[in-house]
Amino acid sequence: MAETTAFELVTPARVMMAVDASMVVIPGSLGLFGAMPRHAPTISTLQRGVVEVYVNGNVNSRIMVDGGIADVTEDKCVILAERAVTLDNTNRSDIESQRQTADTNGNTRELEFLDAVLAAL
């Protein structure tokens, strides 16, 4: 079996994902970095971007995060995200509808996040 690292992505509402991953690509505040087994202990703030979760060497999941913190150790990677959307099974029309509501309400931050989600789809 390939070597893995335990990965969890947690939002204020729930644990969105918990899997054993071969690598996790994280949008850190200083740029993208990959968390793999035996990674040096690292804590990083996150910028808005896509987290890519690799299982058996292939991208298994893509998740748009909007800020947060990544805590990486030798055998675990935990992302505490302010908010997140799974891109793999997201319905584009649902995001467009949410975007329209945010635009109507004048919620600029939500609008920017949803624009990023649509661009990543």
N, C-alpha and C positions, 0 to 999 in steps of 0.2 A: 504494500500500500504506500502511496505517495505521502510524503511528510506534509502535514497541514497545520494551520493555526486556527484556533477557535475565533470566530468572528460574530460580533453582535452589533446591530444598529438599533439604537433606542431613541425614541422621540418622547416628548412629555406625555403623550397619550398612550404609548404602547411599545413593546419590543417588536420592531418591524421584521427583523431577520435574525436568525441564529443558525449558523452553519459552520462546518469545517471547510476552510478555504485554503487553496494552495497559494493565493496571493490576493491582496486587496489594494487597489489603486485609489489613493485618497487625495482630494483637492485641498492640500494644506495651504495655509496663508502665505507660505513662501514658495508654493508651487506643488505640482503633483509629486507624490512619493508612493512607493510600493511597500506594503507591509507583508513580510513573508516569515515562515518559521525561522526562529533564532534571530529575529530582528533585534537590534539594540533598543533598549527601553527609550521610548520617545513620547512626548506629549506635544500636540500641535493644535492650534486653533485652525478652524476650517473656513474656507471661503465658499461661496456658492459654486457648486459644480457637481459633476457626476462621479459617484463612487462606483467602481467596477469590481465585482466580486468574481474571482477566478476559481473554478473547481476543476480539478484534473487538467489544468493548463488552458481551459477555455473560459470565456466570459459566461458566467452563469446568470448574473443579475446586474442590472444597472439601476442606480438610485440617485435621483437629484436631491441634494441636500442644500439647505440654506443656512450655512453657518453651524457652529458647534465646536466640539472638541473631539480629537482622536487620542486615545490612550493605547499605545502599542507596547507590548512586552514580548519576551522571547517566544511565548506560546499562545498569546491572545491579542486580539485587536478589538477594541470597543469604541464605537462612534456614538457620541451623545449629540444628536442633531436637534437644532431648534425646530425644524420641520423637514419632512422628506416625502418624496413621491416615488414609488416604484415605476420605472419607465417601461418595464417588460410587458406589462399587461394593462397599461393605462389607456383609457379610451380618449382619443384626441378631442372628440366633441364634448366630453365632460369637462376637460380642461378649458376648452374655448368658452363654454358656458360659465365656468367659474371666473374666467378672465373678464367676460362681459359684465358680470356682477361686480367684480372689483373695480372695473372702469367706471361703472355707474355710481358706485359708492365713493369714488375718488381715493381708493386705497392704493397708493403708488407702490408701496413695498410689495404688496400681494401681486400687483400687476407685473412688476419686474420679475418676481419669482416665477409666475405662470408663463411669462414670455420665455424665460430660460428653459422651463419644462417643455414648452412647445418647440423650441429650437433644438432641444436634445432628442425629441421624438423623431 
